[in-house]
Amino acid sequence: MPVCLIDVPFAIGDDRHDASNGGRRLIERGGRELFSRRGIASRDLRIERRTAFADTASACQAVNRELAAAVTTAVAAGELPIVIAGSCDAAAGVLAGLDRERCGVVWIDAHADFNTPDTTVSGFFAGMALAIVTGHCYAGWWGKTGNAEPVPEAHVALLGVRDLSPDAERERLARARMLRVAWVDGRPESDVRDTIAKLAARVDEVYLHIDLDALDPSIAPAIVDAPVPQGLSLSQLGEVLDAVTGMLGLRAVALTTYTPDRDSEGATHASALAILERIANRHAAGRVP
């Protein structure tokens, strides 16, 4: 199966943010070659907003509407969409572009992104991304983007989370039916493979969402949010990816929050390419339907 590398040069709808450069940097400096060297056909495209920036919500909606259309087109062409975006709200665009029967979500992130307008302290729109796609807020907003059928909580596995704020988000997450593997002192709190196996009993394919802040700051310091210590190592993330692709098909992938201007020593770029390489290797081996 060929891949479509989709650059989303925005962070929460804003092309002026430093993270807007992450997708192009990764695609042009090693990302495209990772697939071509393995004989995997690829094309890449760049999402446009097509309207001036007015406010976060409308700008995000304009971006995600374009992203949803691109994802739909890629899937119809028999391609695996691999999205590289400045912020996690891109998940709404990816999922809006998919026919999601028997499709769940694996969300790898230091944060739960499970706040709502009633619980958030900062008002950070991307911090509500998982709440949006599971139907807890902004249903009307998402409905203007594409397929806004909420992802059932039981069809979501959240891994790597270690920074919840405020207490109301922690309480909301405790009540949710999502599968979870928190990261404590640099290690998973529960068994990753067992968690993915439980998800695989409920769905056949997944949207794989990777926020680079899930990684430990020593290997991924150049991200949008303040780095959260004691994150995943590349080896640990590789084991997660192997478990996911070994038990489930991939419907789409997103890699988010890379901020190249903060990557003075190139550590985050190298880590992001290592993640894409792991996906490319599994894809070439035929493990990703």
C-alpha positions in Angstrom: 0.0 0.0 0.0 1.4 3.5 -0.9 1.5 6.2 1.6 0.4 9.9 1.5 2.5 12.2 3.6 0.3 15.1 4.6 1.9 18.3 5.9 -0.4 20.4 8.1 1.6 23.6 8.5 -0.5 25.0 11.3 -0.7 24.8 15.1 -4.2 25.3 16.3 -5.0 26.8 12.9 -2.2 29.4 13.0 0.5 29.3 10.3 2.6 31.8 12.3 3.4 29.3 15.1 6.9 27.7 15.1 5.4 24.3 14.9 3.9 25.1 11.5 7.3 24.2 10.0 7.6 20.7 11.4 5.8 18.7 8.7 7.8 20.1 5.8 11.1 19.8 7.7 10.5 16.1 8.4 9.2 15.2 5.0 11.9 16.9 3.1 14.8 16.0 5.4 14.5 12.3 5.6 10.9 11.4 5.9 10.1 10.9 2.2 13.2 8.8 1.7 12.3 6.4 4.6 9.5 5.0 2.5 11.1 5.2 -1.0 14.1 3.3 0.2 11.8 0.5 1.2 10.0 0.4 -2.1 6.9 2.0 -0.7 5.4 4.5 -3.2 4.6 7.8 -1.6 3.3 11.3 -2.4 3.1 14.3 -0.2 0.8 17.3 -0.1 0.4 20.4 2.0 -2.8 21.5 3.6 -3.9 25.1 3.1 -6.3 27.2 5.2 -7.8 29.2 2.3 -9.1 31.9 4.7 -7.4 34.6 6.8 -6.9 33.8 10.5 -9.7 35.3 12.4 -9.8 33.2 15.6 -8.6 29.8 16.8 -11.9 27.9 16.4 -12.7 29.1 12.9 -9.1 28.7 11.7 -8.8 25.2 13.1 -12.1 24.3 11.4 -10.9 25.7 8.1 -7.7 23.7 8.3 -9.4 20.5 9.5 -12.0 20.7 6.7 -9.2 20.7 4.2 -7.4 17.9 6.1 -10.5 15.7 6.2 -10.9 16.1 2.4 -7.3 15.1 1.9 -7.6 12.1 4.1 -10.7 10.9 2.3 -9.0 11.3 -1.0 -5.9 9.4 0.1 -7.9 6.5 1.5 -10.0 6.3 -1.7 -6.8 6.1 -3.6 -5.6 3.1 -1.5 -3.0 5.1 0.4 -2.2 5.2 4.1 -2.5 8.8 5.3 0.5 9.9 7.4 -0.2 13.3 8.8 2.4 15.6 10.3 0.8 18.5 12.1 1.7 21.3 14.5 -1.0 20.5 17.0 -3.3 17.7 18.2 -6.5 19.3 17.0 -5.5 17.7 13.6 -7.1 14.5 15.0 -10.5 16.0 14.3 -9.6 16.5 10.7 -8.1 13.1 10.2 -11.0 11.3 11.9 -13.6 13.4 10.0 -12.1 12.1 6.8 -12.4 8.5 7.6 -15.2 5.9 7.4 -14.6 4.5 10.9 -16.6 1.3 11.1 -14.6 -1.0 13.4 -12.0 1.7 13.7 -10.6 2.9 17.0 -7.9 5.2 18.2 -4.5 4.7 19.9 -3.6 8.1 21.4 0.0 8.4 22.6 0.5 11.6 24.5 1.9 13.0 27.7 -1.4 14.7 28.2 -4.9 13.3 27.9 -6.2 16.2 25.8 -9.5 15.4 27.5 -10.5 18.8 28.8 -13.7 20.6 27.8 -14.6 24.3 27.9 -16.1 23.7 31.4 -12.9 22.2 32.8 -10.0 23.8 31.0 -8.0 26.5 32.8 -5.9 27.7 29.9 -8.6 27.5 27.2 -6.0 25.7 25.0 -8.1 24.3 22.1 -5.7 21.4 21.3 -6.0 20.3 24.9 -9.6 19.3 24.2 -8.8 17.3 21.1 -9.6 13.8 22.5 -12.7 15.2 24.2 -13.9 16.5 20.9 -13.5 13.3 18.9 -15.1 11.2 21.7 -18.2 13.5 21.6 -17.8 15.5 24.8 -17.7 19.0 23.4 -17.8 21.1 20.2 -20.0 18.7 18.4 -21.4 21.4 16.1 -17.9 22.6 15.3 -16.8 19.1 14.4 -19.9 18.4 12.4 -19.0 21.1 10.0 -15.6 19.4 9.3 -16.7 15.9 8.1 -17.7 12.6 9.7 -18.4 13.7 13.3 -19.7 10.4 14.6 -18.0 10.3 18.1 -15.4 7.6 18.7 -16.8 5.4 21.5 -14.6 5.7 24.6 -14.2 2.0 24.7 -12.6 2.1 21.3 -9.8 4.4 22.5 -6.4 3.4 24.1 -4.5 6.3 25.7 -0.9 5.6 26.4 2.0 7.6 27.9 -0.1 10.1 29.8 1.5 11.6 32.9 0.4 15.3 33.1 -3.3 15.9 33.8 -4.6 19.4 34.6 -6.7 20.5 36.3 -8.2 18.0 38.8 -11.4 18.1 36.8 -9.7 16.6 33.8 -8.3 13.8 36.0 -11.8 13.2 37.4 -13.3 13.1 33.9 -10.6 10.6 32.7 -11.2 8.4 35.8 -14.9 8.1 34.8 -14.2 7.4 31.1 -14.3 4.0 29.6 -11.0 4.4 27.6 -8.2 1.9 28.0 -5.3 3.7 29.6 -1.6 3.0 30.3 -0.1 5.9 32.3 3.6 6.5 32.3 5.1 6.7 35.9 8.8 7.3 36.5 9.6 6.5 32.9 7.8 3.2 32.8 4.3 2.0 31.9 2.0 1.6 34.8 0.3 -1.5 33.2 0.9 -3.9 30.4 0.9 -2.3 27.0 0.4 -5.5 24.9 -2.5 -6.5 27.1 -4.1 -3.1 26.6 -3.7 -3.2 22.9 -5.0 -6.8 22.8 -8.1 -5.6 24.6 -8.6 -2.9 22.0 -8.0 -5.4 19.2 -10.9 -7.4 20.5 -13.2 -4.4 20.0 -11.9 -2.9 16.7 -10.0 -4.0 13.6 -8.1 -0.9 12.7 -7.0 2.3 14.4 -6.1 5.9 13.9 -2.6 6.1 15.5 -2.0 9.5 17.1 1.4 10.3 18.3 2.2 13.6 20.1 6.0 13.9 20.3 5.6 15.2 23.9 4.9 11.6 24.9 8.6 11.0 24.5 11.1 11.8 27.2 12.4 15.4 26.9 16.0 14.1 26.5 15.1 12.8 23.1 12.3 15.1 22.1 12.7 18.6 23.6 11.4 20.6 20.6 7.7 20.4 21.1 4.8 22.9 21.5 4.1 22.4 25.2 6.6 22.5 28.0 8.3 19.0 28.1 7.1 16.6 30.7 9.8 14.5 32.3 9.9 10.7 32.5 8.4 10.0 29.1 8.8 7.1 26.7 12.1 6.1 25.3 12.4 5.3 21.6 12.7 1.7 22.5 9.5 1.8 24.6 7.6 3.6 21.8 8.9 1.1 19.3 7.4 -1.7 21.4 4.1 0.1 21.5 4.2 0.5 17.7 5.0 -3.1 17.2 2.1 -4.1 19.4 -0.3 -1.9 17.6 0.7 -2.9 14.1 1.0 -6.5 15.1 -2.6 -6.7 16.3 -4.4 -4.0 14.4 -4.4 -2.4 11.0 -3.6 1.3 10.6 -6.3 3.5 9.0 -4.3 6.7 9.4 -1.4 8.0 11.4 -0.6 11.5 12.8 2.7 12.8 14.3 2.2 16.1 16.0 3.9 19.1 17.8 7.4 19.0 16.3 8.8 22.6 16.6 12.0 22.7 14.5 13.2 26.2 15.6 13.6 24.8 19.1 15.5 21.8 18.0 19.0 23.2 18.2 20.8 19.9 18.4 18.4 17.9 16.1 17.3 15.4 18.8 13.6 15.8 18.2 14.0 15.5 14.4 16.0 12.3 14.8 13.4 10.9 17.2 10.5 11.7 14.8 12.4 10.1 11.9 13.0 7.0 14.0 9.2 6.8 14.6 8.5 7.1 10.9 11.2 4.5 10.2 9.6 2.0 12.5 6.2 2.6 10.8 7.9 2.3 7.4 9.6 -1.0 8.4 6.3 -2.5 9.6 4.6 -1.3 6.5 7.2 -2.8 4.2 6.9 -6.1 6.1 3.2 -6.2 5.3 2.1 -5.7 8.9 0.0 -2.6 8.2 -3.0 -3.6 6.1 
